[in-house]
Amino acid sequence: MAQSSAIALPASGSPAQSPQSQDTSPSDVVVSIKRVGHVFRTKGRRVQALLETDLQIHDREFLTIVGPSGCGKSTLMNLIVGLFPPSTGEVLYRGQRQTGVNRSIGYVTQADNLYPWRSLRKNIEFPLELRGVPARERRKRSEYLIHRVGLDGFGDSYPHELSGGMRQRANIIRSLAYEPEVILMDEPFGPLDAQTRLILQNQLLELWQEERKTIIFITHDLGEAVALADRVVVMSARPGRIKTIAPVPIPRPRNLFEIHTDDRFRETYRTLWESLEEEVKKGAVSWQSPK
């Protein structure tokens, strides 16, 4: 079974965490990934997307996952939410084995997936409609979230009338609307410009600190991963496995407009990059090699 390593990057005065101390607190574990592996079969080919992987995600944790393209990050997210079962191993949610799509988990993708025929407000209220929430309560929840991310005055606008950043804010708060316990985010800020990304990162952290959901966040941007997370997971090149798990020793709340000048940020980034760089190079070679 592939083993992960944990980098000891403790906050000042805090003890270093071993792999065991990071991943064995059963009382607050929300998602347990146990010896999970996955194989895709397509056009006569067998593709090992994930090797046997172990990971525990804790209640109210903000966990980020980085790794080279094709390393199985999105596959892992799809297994967590239950879109398909793992080839080997199991995914547990609060101690119970998953056997289908988990409705307690929200999923935010890179594409906003807003319904073009529904207004911003109606898009946000849609998951509440599916759950039979009365119209008055739906309106109250949507208005609160619209205000919370600075979209006042755009509730009756349609997706084509909104900027990319506005649509992604709507995408995020739609997932928050029905208050899932866990939210998966697959590169939600990938297509946005640097300034918009920073603003949305800051708004996301504010929402997380207020709502205190468990967030599992995929990104290709190591700086984003460190800035947002309690822990950062580094995955290897395909076939994917967890190579490193590191705590981020920067207290909250964080000022994302200044965090890059913090020595703790720089040291965490440097150490994680040492772990990630080799995998990025391997990934580049594997994509260029003839099949």
C-alpha positions in Angstrom: 0.0 0.0 0.0 1.3 3.5 -0.9 2.4 5.5 2.1 2.0 9.2 2.5 4.5 11.4 4.4 3.7 14.4 6.6 5.9 17.4 6.7 6.3 18.9 10.1 5.5 22.6 9.8 4.1 23.4 13.2 2.9 26.8 14.3 5.1 28.5 16.8 5.0 26.6 20.1 3.0 23.7 18.5 4.3 20.2 18.3 5.1 18.7 14.9 2.4 16.3 13.6 3.2 12.8 12.5 1.2 11.1 9.8 -0.6 9.2 12.6 -1.5 12.2 14.7 -2.9 14.0 11.6 -5.1 11.1 10.5 -6.5 9.3 13.5 -9.1 11.3 15.3 -12.3 9.2 14.8 -14.6 11.5 16.8 -14.4 14.3 14.2 -13.7 12.4 11.0 -16.3 13.1 8.3 -14.9 11.3 5.3 -12.6 8.3 5.5 -10.9 7.0 2.4 -9.6 3.5 3.1 -7.3 1.7 0.7 -9.1 3.2 -2.3 -7.9 2.5 -5.7 -9.6 3.0 -9.1 -9.2 1.7 -12.6 -10.8 3.1 -15.7 -11.3 0.8 -18.7 -11.8 2.6 -22.0 -11.4 1.6 -25.6 -9.7 -1.6 -24.6 -7.2 0.1 -22.3 -6.8 -0.2 -18.6 -5.9 3.1 -16.9 -4.9 3.0 -13.2 -6.1 6.4 -12.0 -5.6 5.9 -8.3 -3.4 3.5 -6.3 -4.5 2.4 -2.8 -5.1 5.6 -1.0 -5.8 6.4 2.6 -7.0 9.8 3.9 -9.2 11.1 6.6 -11.0 14.5 6.4 -12.0 16.2 9.6 -15.2 18.1 10.5 -15.0 21.8 9.5 -11.6 21.3 8.0 -10.4 23.2 4.9 -8.3 20.6 3.0 -6.6 21.4 -0.3 -5.3 18.9 -2.9 -2.6 19.6 -5.4 -0.9 17.4 -8.0 0.1 17.2 -11.6 -2.6 17.0 -14.4 -4.0 13.5 -14.7 -3.0 12.3 -11.2 -6.5 11.4 -10.1 -7.6 14.5 -8.1 -11.0 14.7 -9.8 -11.4 10.9 -9.7 -10.9 11.1 -5.9 -13.5 13.8 -5.6 -16.0 11.8 -7.6 -15.4 8.8 -5.4 -16.0 10.9 -2.3 -19.3 12.2 -3.5 -20.3 8.7 -4.7 -20.7 9.3 -8.5 -19.2 5.8 -8.9 -17.7 3.2 -6.6 -14.0 2.6 -6.1 -12.4 -0.4 -7.8 -10.8 -1.3 -4.5 -11.2 -0.1 -0.9 -14.1 2.0 0.5 -15.2 5.5 1.2 -16.9 6.1 4.5 -19.1 9.0 5.4 -19.4 9.5 9.2 -18.4 5.8 9.6 -21.0 4.5 7.0 -19.9 3.0 3.8 -21.1 5.0 0.7 -23.2 3.1 -1.7 -24.4 5.9 -4.0 -24.5 9.7 -4.4 -24.2 11.4 -1.1 -26.8 14.2 -0.8 -25.0 15.6 2.2 -22.1 16.7 0.0 -22.2 19.7 -2.3 -20.0 19.9 -5.5 -18.7 23.0 -7.1 -17.0 22.5 -10.4 -14.8 24.8 -12.6 -17.7 25.4 -14.9 -20.5 27.3 -13.2 -23.3 25.1 -14.5 -25.9 27.7 -13.8 -29.3 27.2 -15.6 -29.4 29.9 -18.3 -33.2 30.1 -18.2 -33.2 30.9 -14.4 -32.3 34.2 -12.8 -29.4 34.3 -10.3 -31.8 34.1 -7.4 -33.8 31.2 -8.9 -30.5 29.3 -9.6 -29.5 29.7 -5.9 -32.9 28.6 -4.7 -33.1 25.6 -7.0 -31.6 23.0 -4.6 -34.0 24.3 -1.9 -36.9 23.8 -4.3 -35.9 20.2 -4.8 -36.0 19.7 -1.0 -39.5 21.2 -0.7 -38.4 24.3 1.3 -41.2 26.9 1.4 -40.8 29.9 -1.0 -40.5 32.4 1.8 -37.6 30.5 3.4 -35.9 30.0 0.0 -36.1 33.7 -0.7 -34.6 34.6 2.7 -31.7 32.2 2.3 -30.9 33.3 -1.3 -31.1 37.0 -0.4 -28.7 36.5 2.5 -26.2 34.6 0.3 -26.5 37.1 -2.5 -25.7 39.9 -0.1 -22.9 37.9 1.5 -20.9 37.8 -1.7 -21.6 41.3 -2.9 -24.2 40.5 -5.6 -26.9 42.8 -4.4 -29.0 44.1 -7.3 -28.2 41.1 -9.5 -30.8 38.7 -8.1 -33.0 39.0 -11.2 -30.2 38.9 -13.7 -29.6 35.9 -15.9 -26.2 34.1 -16.2 -25.4 35.6 -19.6 -25.7 39.0 -18.0 -23.1 38.3 -15.3 -19.3 38.2 -15.4 -17.3 35.0 -14.9 -16.5 36.0 -11.4 -20.2 36.7 -10.6 -21.3 33.4 -12.0 -18.7 31.5 -10.0 -19.8 33.3 -6.8 -23.4 32.2 -7.7 -22.1 28.7 -8.2 -20.5 28.6 -4.8 -23.4 30.0 -2.9 -25.9 27.7 -4.7 -23.9 24.9 -3.2 -24.1 26.5 0.2 -27.8 27.3 0.0 -29.1 23.9 1.2 -26.3 23.7 3.9 -24.5 20.5 3.0 -22.1 19.3 5.6 -19.2 18.9 3.1 -18.4 20.9 -0.1 -16.1 19.6 -2.8 -14.6 22.2 -5.0 -12.8 21.2 -8.2 -10.6 24.2 -9.3 -13.5 26.6 -9.0 -11.3 29.7 -9.7 -9.2 28.1 -12.5 -10.6 30.2 -15.4 -10.6 33.5 -13.6 -8.0 36.3 -13.8 -5.6 36.8 -10.9 -7.4 39.8 -9.3 -10.8 38.1 -9.4 -9.3 34.9 -8.0 -7.9 36.7 -5.0 -11.2 38.5 -4.3 -13.1 35.2 -4.5 -10.5 33.3 -2.4 -11.0 35.9 0.3 -14.8 35.7 0.1 -14.7 31.9 0.2 -12.6 32.0 3.4 -15.0 34.5 5.0 -18.0 32.2 4.0 -16.2 29.1 5.3 -15.3 30.8 8.6 -19.0 31.8 9.0 -20.7 28.6 7.8 -17.9 26.2 9.0 -18.5 23.5 6.4 -15.9 20.9 5.6 -14.3 21.9 2.3 -12.2 19.7 0.0 -10.6 22.0 -2.6 -8.6 20.9 -5.7 -6.3 23.4 -7.3 -3.2 23.4 -9.6 -2.0 26.6 -7.8 0.2 25.7 -4.9 0.1 29.3 -3.5 -3.7 29.1 -3.5 -3.6 25.7 -1.8 -1.4 27.0 1.0 -3.2 30.3 1.5 -6.6 28.6 2.0 -5.9 25.3 3.7 -5.6 23.8 7.2 -3.8 20.9 5.5 -2.4 20.5 2.0 -2.3 17.1 0.3 0.2 16.5 -2.5 -0.6 13.7 -4.9 1.9 11.9 -7.1 1.9 11.6 -10.9 -0.4 9.0 -12.4 -1.2 6.5 -11.0 -2.1 8.8 -8.2 -1.4 8.3 -4.6 -1.0 10.6 -1.6 2.6 11.6 -1.4 2.6 14.2 1.3 0.2 15.8 3.8 1.3 19.0 5.5 -0.4 21.3 8.0 -0.4 25.0 7.3 1.0 26.8 10.4 -0.7 30.2 9.7 -3.4 31.3 12.2 -6.9 32.3 11.2 -8.4 34.6 10.2 -6.0 35.2 7.3 -5.4 38.3 5.2 -5.0 36.8 1.7 -3.9 40.2 0.4 -0.8 40.0 2.6 -0.3 36.3 3.3 2.4 35.9 0.6 4.8 38.0 2.5 4.5 35.8 5.6 7.6 33.8 6.3 5.4 30.8 7.4 3.7 30.9 4.0 7.0 31.0 2.2 8.5 28.2 4.1 5.4 26.0 3.7 5.3 26.8 0.0 9.0 26.0 -0.4 8.8 22.7 1.4 5.6 21.6 -0.5 7.1 22.6 -3.8 10.0 20.3 -3.1 7.5 17.4 -2.8 5.4 18.5 -5.8 8.1 19.5 -8.3 9.3 15.9 -8.9 5.7 14.8 -9.6 5.0 17.6 -12.0 8.0 16.7 -14.0 7.0 13.0 -14.0 3.5 14.0 -15.1 4.9 16.1 -18.0 7.0 13.1 -19.2 4.1 10.7 -19.0 1.9 12.9 -21.2 4.7 13.3 -23.8 5.7 9.7 -23.9 4.3 7.6 -26.8 1.5 5.2 -25.7 
